[in-house]
Amino acid sequence: METAEARIARAREALAGVQRRVGTTRDRWEAPTLPLTPLLDQVLPQGLRRGQVIAVAGSTSLMLALAAAASEAGSWTAAVGMPALGVVAAARRGLDLARLALVPHPGAQAAATAGACVDGMDVVLLGPRLALSEADRRRLASRARERGTVILAEGAWTGAHTTLTAVGSRWHGLGAGDGRLRGRELTVRIEERRGGTARLVTLPIEGAALGVAAAGVRAPARRGASAPAASLRALGGAA
């Protein structure tokens, strides 16, 4: 049986292989922000800034929407400890499956796995039930600052630069007993680490209005050449 250490080594080698194939480097980056879907500018007015931790509570859809424009524009994304995340949902949100790594069950090696992803990816999504201590979280946040990686953490995260909490949603499209659901609006409470009054923003989270192909998505600052076509791969983790 493959040991946890061997699985971590295999995950690190897979990430290193990606970097070798596309010529990326984590030593520097050309811009302080990653692309963000225009309708989310009201949620993150400063953009999706590299090196930051953004905590998202109550909406996996919002997490995916935050990562979508960067992924579509060429950034590499990893989802760690999110076994319920399916490829259909990821693709529907605009994530490029050729640049998406899934580690659904990292088990006791969650900190090492997340660290490897922070070292090699542009955006890392972390599930809510990972075996991470507060010290682990501080180390991951420090590595993200050093590497220019964005961490999108599901649930509470002490010291997060921004905390987004879904406080309500509303579907629309149905008429008086007929029709079909056409979209959903999500109300989000936005709290910044630097303080100030929390804000409430309502935005479309389902339907075409949030499509990442909409005009106005900012071009990414990519490091290296465009990635070749590849199939989605789920990296192994401890059960």
Residue frames relative to the residue before (quaternion, step in Angstrom):
aa qw qx qy qz dx dy dz
M 1.0000 0.0000 0.0000 0.0000 0.00 0.00 0.00
E 0.4829 -0.6765 0.4787 0.2830 3.56 -0.93 0.91
T 0.3953 -0.7290 0.5104 0.2276 3.57 -0.88 0.96
A 0.6513 -0.5048 0.3884 0.4125 3.55 -1.29 0.34
E 0.6354 0.5354 -0.3330 0.4457 3.60 1.01 -0.81
A 0.6523 0.5100 -0.3151 0.4638 3.56 1.01 -0.80
R 0.6349 0.5264 -0.3336 0.4566 3.59 1.04 -0.75
I 0.6447 0.5073 -0.3204 0.4737 3.57 1.01 -0.83
A 0.6442 0.5139 -0.3271 0.4625 3.58 0.95 -0.84
R 0.6501 0.5106 -0.3183 0.4641 3.58 1.01 -0.79
A 0.6368 0.5183 -0.3284 0.4670 3.59 1.02 -0.77
R 0.6552 0.5057 -0.3162 0.4637 3.59 0.95 -0.85
E 0.6576 0.5054 -0.3119 0.4635 3.57 0.97 -0.82
A 0.6221 0.5331 -0.3455 0.4577 3.59 1.05 -0.71
L 0.6634 0.4901 -0.3038 0.4770 3.58 0.97 -0.85
A 0.6428 0.5119 -0.3256 0.4677 3.58 1.00 -0.78
G 0.6269 0.5404 -0.3339 0.4511 3.57 1.06 -0.73
V 0.6089 0.5405 -0.3424 0.4689 3.56 1.06 -0.76
Q 0.6740 0.4983 -0.3012 0.4546 3.57 0.87 -0.93
R 0.6522 0.5109 -0.3266 0.4548 3.59 0.96 -0.78
R 0.6774 0.5152 -0.3043 0.4279 3.58 0.94 -0.89
V 0.7960 0.3163 -0.1663 0.4885 3.57 0.90 -0.86
G 0.4932 -0.7073 0.4086 0.2992 3.57 1.27 0.09
T 0.3815 0.7292 -0.4932 0.2819 3.59 1.11 0.54
T 0.1071 -0.7601 0.6340 0.0938 3.52 -1.31 0.30
R 0.3222 -0.7471 0.5474 0.1957 3.55 -1.08 0.71
D 0.4441 0.7212 -0.4473 0.2872 3.61 1.20 0.17
R 0.8042 -0.0093 0.0362 0.5932 3.58 1.08 -0.61
W 0.1306 -0.7674 0.6162 0.1195 3.53 -1.28 0.21
E 0.5211 -0.7047 0.4119 0.2493 3.53 -1.12 0.66
A 0.7924 0.1534 -0.0896 0.5836 3.62 1.15 -0.35
P 0.5037 -0.6926 0.4300 0.2857 3.60 -1.05 0.73
T 0.7587 0.3169 -0.1953 0.5346 3.61 1.21 -0.21
L 0.3507 -0.6803 0.6005 0.2315 3.51 -1.35 0.45
P 0.6391 -0.5312 0.3736 0.4120 3.61 -1.17 0.44
L 0.0925 -0.7759 0.6237 0.0186 3.52 -1.16 0.76
T 0.5473 -0.6035 0.4667 0.3442 3.55 -1.00 0.83
P 0.5572 -0.6664 0.3656 0.3343 3.64 -0.68 1.05
L 0.6702 0.5109 -0.3244 0.4295 3.61 0.90 -0.78
L 0.6493 0.4956 -0.3266 0.4756 3.58 1.24 -0.22
D 0.3986 0.7154 -0.4789 0.3162 3.58 1.26 0.08
Q 0.6466 0.5190 -0.3292 0.4518 3.59 1.08 -0.66
V 0.6300 0.5059 -0.3328 0.4863 3.58 1.23 -0.37
L 0.7830 0.0983 -0.0298 0.6135 3.57 0.97 -0.92
P 0.1859 -0.8333 0.5090 0.1095 3.62 0.25 1.21
Q 0.6906 0.4619 -0.2789 0.4815 3.60 1.12 -0.59
G 0.5627 -0.6152 0.3766 0.4038 3.56 1.29 0.02
L 0.6034 -0.5212 0.4501 0.4021 3.53 -1.39 -0.05
R 0.1072 -0.8621 0.4949 0.0201 3.53 0.23 1.33
R 0.5051 -0.6567 0.4804 0.2878 3.53 -0.96 0.95
G 0.7947 0.3286 -0.2428 0.4488 3.53 -1.14 0.69
Q 0.6283 0.5553 -0.3396 0.4260 3.58 1.23 -0.02
V 0.3093 -0.6917 0.6173 0.2116 3.51 -1.37 0.40
I 0.0659 -0.7806 0.6215 0.0095 3.56 -0.82 1.05
A 0.2081 -0.7785 0.5832 0.1022 3.57 -0.65 1.14
V 0.0859 -0.7922 0.6042 0.0054 3.57 -0.90 1.00
A 0.0677 -0.8139 0.5770 -0.0024 3.57 -0.63 1.12
G 0.8524 0.2484 -0.1659 0.4291 3.54 -0.98 0.88
S 0.8055 0.1935 -0.1193 0.5473 3.62 1.18 0.05
T 0.2463 -0.7584 0.5926 0.1142 3.54 -0.41 1.27
S 0.5822 0.5891 -0.3663 0.4240 3.58 1.11 -0.65
L 0.6536 0.5044 -0.3121 0.4701 3.57 1.00 -0.80
M 0.6090 0.5470 -0.3501 0.4554 3.59 1.01 -0.75
L 0.6881 0.4757 -0.2843 0.4684 3.56 0.85 -0.97
A 0.6353 0.5311 -0.3327 0.4512 3.57 1.00 -0.79
L 0.6372 0.5313 -0.3291 0.4509 3.59 1.02 -0.74
A 0.7239 0.4359 -0.2422 0.4768 3.59 1.05 -0.74
A 0.5319 0.7162 -0.3786 0.2465 3.57 1.16 -0.62
A 0.7009 0.4759 -0.3024 0.4368 3.60 0.71 -1.00
A 0.6395 0.5159 -0.3306 0.4643 3.59 0.98 -0.78
S 0.6546 0.5115 -0.3104 0.4620 3.57 0.96 -0.86
E 0.6702 0.5028 -0.3038 0.4535 3.56 0.87 -0.92
A 0.7008 0.4715 -0.2603 0.4678 3.55 1.11 -0.75
G 0.7291 -0.4689 0.2303 0.4422 3.60 1.23 0.07
S 0.5134 0.6433 -0.4323 0.3684 3.60 1.19 -0.02
W 0.4221 -0.6822 0.5394 0.2560 3.54 -1.23 0.60
T 0.1195 -0.8039 0.5826 0.0047 3.56 -0.97 0.97
A 0.0785 -0.7693 0.6315 0.0570 3.56 -1.13 0.70
A 0.1498 -0.7511 0.6357 0.0964 3.55 -1.18 0.69
V 0.0761 -0.8198 0.5671 -0.0241 3.56 -0.54 1.23
G 0.8475 0.1217 -0.0977 0.5074 3.56 -0.86 0.96
M 0.5740 0.5469 -0.3976 0.4619 3.57 1.08 0.76
P 0.0658 -0.8642 0.4978 0.0327 3.61 0.56 1.14
A 0.6553 0.5180 -0.3215 0.4460 3.61 1.13 -0.49
L 0.5303 0.6287 -0.4122 0.3920 3.59 1.25 -0.21
G 0.1386 -0.8127 0.5641 0.0453 3.55 -0.63 1.15
V 0.6117 -0.5759 0.3954 0.3712 3.54 -1.20 0.49
V 0.5926 0.5639 -0.3778 0.4337 3.60 1.10 -0.58
A 0.6709 0.4873 -0.2965 0.4739 3.57 0.90 -0.94
A 0.6495 0.5209 -0.3225 0.4503 3.58 0.96 -0.84
A 0.6796 0.4795 -0.2917 0.4724 3.57 0.89 -0.93
R 0.6355 0.5439 -0.3272 0.4396 3.58 1.01 -0.80
R 0.6700 0.4804 -0.2878 0.4873 3.56 1.14 -0.62
G 0.6100 -0.5852 0.3516 0.4022 3.58 1.22 -0.17
L 0.4561 0.6690 -0.4743 0.3456 3.62 1.19 0.15
D 0.4102 -0.6932 0.5428 0.2380 3.54 -1.03 0.87
L 0.3571 -0.7745 0.4824 0.2000 3.58 -0.41 1.22
A 0.6018 0.5631 -0.3596 0.4375 3.59 1.18 -0.42
R 0.7489 0.3099 -0.1863 0.5553 3.58 1.25 -0.32
L 0.5556 0.5876 -0.3869 0.4431 3.56 1.15 0.65
A 0.1115 -0.7753 0.6201 0.0438 3.57 -0.83 1.05
L 0.1592 -0.7844 0.5957 0.0671 3.58 -0.89 0.98
V 0.0022 -0.7516 0.6594 -0.0142 3.55 -0.94 0.97
P 0.1163 -0.8743 0.4653 0.0747 3.60 0.41 1.19
H 0.8189 0.1654 -0.0546 0.5468 3.61 0.99 -0.77
P 0.0045 -0.8378 0.5460 -0.0043 3.64 0.31 1.13
G 0.2956 -0.7990 0.4859 0.1954 3.59 1.22 -0.30
A 0.8348 -0.1709 0.1445 0.5031 3.54 -1.05 -0.88
Q 0.6592 0.4997 -0.3061 0.4713 3.59 1.25 -0.29
A 0.2323 0.8206 -0.4989 0.1539 3.58 1.21 0.46
A 0.6706 0.5077 -0.3173 0.4380 3.60 0.85 -0.89
A 0.6767 0.4818 -0.2956 0.4718 3.59 0.91 -0.90
T 0.6507 0.5149 -0.3167 0.4596 3.57 0.98 -0.83
A 0.6660 0.4905 -0.3024 0.4737 3.58 0.88 -0.93
G 0.6361 0.5337 -0.3280 0.4506 3.59 1.01 -0.77
A 0.6403 0.5179 -0.3235 0.4661 3.58 1.00 -0.81
C 0.6636 0.5004 -0.3021 0.4668 3.56 1.00 -0.81
V 0.6269 0.5242 -0.3364 0.4681 3.58 1.02 -0.78
D 0.6491 0.5275 -0.3138 0.4494 3.58 1.03 -0.77
G 0.8233 0.3173 -0.1201 0.4552 3.59 0.97 -0.83
M 0.7264 0.4166 -0.2275 0.4970 3.59 1.23 -0.26
D 0.5191 -0.6308 0.4804 0.3190 3.56 -1.28 0.35
V 0.7873 0.0971 -0.0223 0.6085 3.58 1.03 -0.85
V 0.0616 -0.7955 0.6028 0.0050 3.59 -0.86 0.98
L 0.1839 -0.7629 0.6144 0.0814 3.56 -0.79 1.11
L 0.1176 -0.8026 0.5840 0.0293 3.57 -0.83 1.03
G 0.4224 -0.7233 0.4971 0.2266 3.55 -0.86 1.02
P 0.6353 -0.6075 0.3464 0.3276 3.58 -1.23 0.44
R 0.7585 0.3880 -0.2057 0.4814 3.61 1.12 -0.48
L 0.2891 0.7606 -0.5267 0.2459 3.58 1.07 0.66
A 0.4703 -0.6663 0.5035 0.2853 3.56 -1.12 0.70
L 0.2769 0.7554 -0.5322 0.2636 3.56 0.39 1.31
S 0.3029 -0.7264 0.5873 0.1887 3.56 -0.87 0.96
E 0.6670 -0.4692 0.3699 0.4451 3.57 -1.27 0.13
A 0.6241 0.5277 -0.3400 0.4652 3.58 1.07 -0.69
D 0.6135 0.5376 -0.3380 0.4695 3.59 1.04 -0.77
R 0.6715 0.5070 -0.2994 0.4498 3.57 0.90 -0.92
R 0.6410 0.5124 -0.3279 0.4681 3.57 1.00 -0.77
R 0.6543 0.5042 -0.3178 0.4655 3.58 0.97 -0.81
L 0.6483 0.5095 -0.3233 0.4643 3.60 0.96 -0.80
A 0.6442 0.5145 -0.3227 0.4650 3.59 0.97 -0.82
S 0.6443 0.5169 -0.3171 0.4660 3.58 1.03 -0.79
R 0.6607 0.4948 -0.3050 0.4749 3.58 0.98 -0.83
A 0.6225 0.5361 -0.3436 0.4550 3.57 1.04 -0.72
R 0.6369 0.5135 -0.3297 0.4712 3.59 0.99 -0.77
E 0.6738 0.5022 -0.2939 0.4553 3.56 0.95 -0.89
R 0.7658 0.3970 -0.1922 0.4681 3.56 0.91 -0.96
G 0.4400 -0.7026 0.4605 0.3174 3.58 1.19 -0.31
T 0.4232 0.7009 -0.4555 0.3495 3.55 1.19 0.63
V 0.3156 -0.7087 0.5922 0.2177 3.57 -1.14 0.62
I 0.1611 -0.7607 0.6220 0.0921 3.58 -0.89 0.98
L 0.0947 -0.7476 0.6562 0.0397 3.56 -0.92 1.03
A 0.0636 -0.8377 0.5419 -0.0234 3.55 -0.25 1.30
E 0.3390 -0.7340 0.5533 0.2002 3.55 -0.85 0.99
G 0.7727 0.2662 -0.2280 0.5292 3.57 -0.66 1.12
A 0.7474 -0.4060 0.2884 0.4397 3.55 -1.35 -0.11
W 0.0159 0.7645 -0.6441 0.0208 3.56 -1.17 0.70
T 0.3664 -0.7438 0.5198 0.2056 3.57 -0.46 1.22
G 0.8204 0.2287 -0.1751 0.4940 3.56 -0.78 1.02
A 0.3582 0.7353 -0.5021 0.2809 3.59 1.24 0.17
H 0.5253 -0.6384 0.4574 0.3276 3.57 -1.03 0.77
T 0.7852 0.0292 0.0141 0.6183 3.57 1.06 -0.84
T 0.1299 -0.7655 0.6247 0.0836 3.57 -1.05 0.78
L 0.1081 -0.7859 0.6086 0.0151 3.55 -0.77 1.13
T 0.0358 -0.8089 0.5864 -0.0252 3.57 -0.69 1.11
A 0.3289 -0.7254 0.5711 0.1987 3.57 -0.78 1.05
V 0.0981 -0.8325 0.5452 0.0113 3.57 -0.54 1.18
G 0.8116 -0.0495 0.0173 0.5818 3.61 1.21 -0.06
S 0.0473 -0.7850 0.6164 0.0401 3.56 -1.21 0.47
R 0.1020 -0.7897 0.6041 0.0326 3.53 -1.23 0.57
W 0.2778 -0.7429 0.5898 0.1521 3.54 -0.86 1.04
H 0.0348 -0.7890 0.6125 0.0351 3.57 -1.16 0.56
G 0.4930 0.6536 -0.4889 0.3011 3.54 -1.28 0.38
L 0.6376 0.5202 -0.3333 0.4601 3.58 1.16 -0.50
G 0.3145 -0.7313 0.5727 0.1958 3.56 -1.07 0.77
A 0.7383 -0.3487 0.2947 0.4964 3.55 -1.16 -0.58
G 0.8410 -0.1382 0.0362 0.5218 3.54 0.21 1.30
D 0.7606 0.2659 -0.2077 0.5547 3.60 1.17 0.18
G 0.5825 0.5758 -0.4425 0.3652 3.55 -1.33 -0.07
R 0.3238 -0.7289 0.5604 0.2232 3.56 -1.29 -0.27
L 0.6128 -0.5512 0.4154 0.3848 3.54 -1.24 0.46
R 0.1255 -0.8271 0.5471 0.0285 3.55 -0.80 1.01
G 0.8220 -0.0644 0.0521 0.5634 3.59 1.13 -0.28
R 0.2161 -0.7604 0.5985 0.1303 3.52 -1.32 0.23
E 0.2275 -0.7526 0.6047 0.1273 3.52 -1.05 0.84
L 0.1733 -0.7834 0.5934 0.0631 3.54 -1.00 0.90
T 0.2195 -0.7520 0.6078 0.1304 3.55 -0.95 0.92
V 0.0980 -0.8239 0.5575 -0.0260 3.54 -0.67 1.18
R 0.2557 -0.7260 0.6167 0.1651 3.56 -1.02 0.86
I 0.1663 -0.8045 0.5692 0.0348 3.57 -0.79 1.10
E 0.0072 0.7935 -0.6064 0.0505 3.56 -0.69 1.13
E 0.2393 -0.7836 0.5633 0.1069 3.57 -0.87 1.01
R 0.5617 -0.6153 0.4357 0.3407 3.57 -1.08 0.73
R 0.6635 0.5224 -0.3141 0.4338 3.57 1.03 -0.72
G 0.6050 -0.5855 0.3468 0.4135 3.57 1.27 0.02
G 0.4594 0.6566 -0.5165 0.3018 3.52 -1.30 -0.28
T 0.6464 -0.5321 0.3891 0.3843 3.52 -1.32 0.21
A 0.4861 -0.6490 0.5001 0.3039 3.55 -0.99 0.84
R 0.2576 -0.7658 0.5734 0.1359 3.57 -1.09 0.77
L 0.2324 -0.7288 0.6217 0.1682 3.55 -1.27 0.48
V 0.0201 -0.7848 0.6184 -0.0354 3.55 -0.89 1.03
T 0.1572 -0.7602 0.6222 0.1016 3.58 -1.02 0.83
L 0.0632 0.8106 -0.5730 0.1030 3.54 -0.75 1.07
P 0.5395 -0.5993 0.4658 0.3644 3.60 -1.18 0.45
I 0.1095 -0.8122 0.5719 0.0366 3.58 -0.85 0.97
E 0.7277 0.2726 -0.2050 0.5952 3.57 1.31 -0.12
G 0.7204 0.4327 -0.3164 0.4400 3.56 -1.19 0.53
A 0.7420 -0.4641 0.2806 0.3940 3.53 -1.35 0.11
A 0.5407 0.6679 -0.4065 0.3104 3.60 1.14 -0.52
L 0.7402 0.3869 -0.2223 0.5029 3.59 1.10 -0.63
G 0.3184 0.7781 -0.4967 0.2158 3.60 1.18 0.23
V 0.4404 -0.7278 0.4609 0.2527 3.56 -0.83 0.98
A 0.6000 0.5654 -0.3750 0.4238 3.60 1.19 -0.15
A 0.4053 0.7307 -0.4678 0.2880 3.57 1.28 0.00
A 0.5956 -0.5724 0.4217 0.3739 3.54 -1.16 0.63
G 0.7247 0.4390 -0.3198 0.4239 3.54 -1.09 0.74
V 0.4643 0.6344 -0.4850 0.3830 3.62 1.19 0.02
R 0.4019 -0.7396 0.4856 0.2358 3.54 -0.71 1.06
A 0.5224 -0.6355 0.4675 0.3237 3.56 -1.06 0.76
P 0.4666 -0.6970 0.4676 0.2789 3.60 -1.01 0.76
A 0.3616 -0.6499 0.6006 0.2934 3.50 -1.35 0.20
R 0.0586 -0.8416 0.5368 -0.0053 3.55 0.00 1.28
R 0.3039 -0.7223 0.5935 0.1835 3.51 -1.16 0.65
G 0.8281 0.1721 -0.1356 0.5160 3.57 -0.61 1.07
A 0.7201 -0.4577 0.3238 0.4088 3.51 -1.36 -0.10
S 0.6456 -0.5012 0.4038 0.4110 3.53 -1.33 0.23
A 0.5033 -0.6689 0.4615 0.2938 3.55 -1.08 0.77
P 0.4630 -0.6544 0.5102 0.3114 3.58 -1.10 0.63
A 0.6327 -0.5158 0.4041 0.4126 3.53 -1.25 0.33
A 0.0665 0.7892 -0.6045 0.0857 3.57 -0.96 0.87
S 0.4625 -0.6632 0.5096 0.2942 3.54 -1.23 0.43
L 0.5898 -0.5701 0.4402 0.3651 3.54 -1.22 0.54
R 0.0454 -0.8031 0.5940 0.0087 3.55 -0.95 0.84
A 0.2565 -0.7353 0.6078 0.1555 3.53 -1.00 0.88
L 0.3000 -0.7641 0.5443 0.1729 3.57 -0.65 1.11
G 0.5479 -0.6542 0.4222 0.3059 3.53 -1.03 0.81
G 0.0026 -0.7840 0.6207 0.0067 3.55 -1.21 0.50
A 0.6586 -0.5006 0.3701 0.4227 3.54 -1.25 0.21
A 0.4904 -0.6715 0.4722 0.2925 3.54 -1.00 0.79
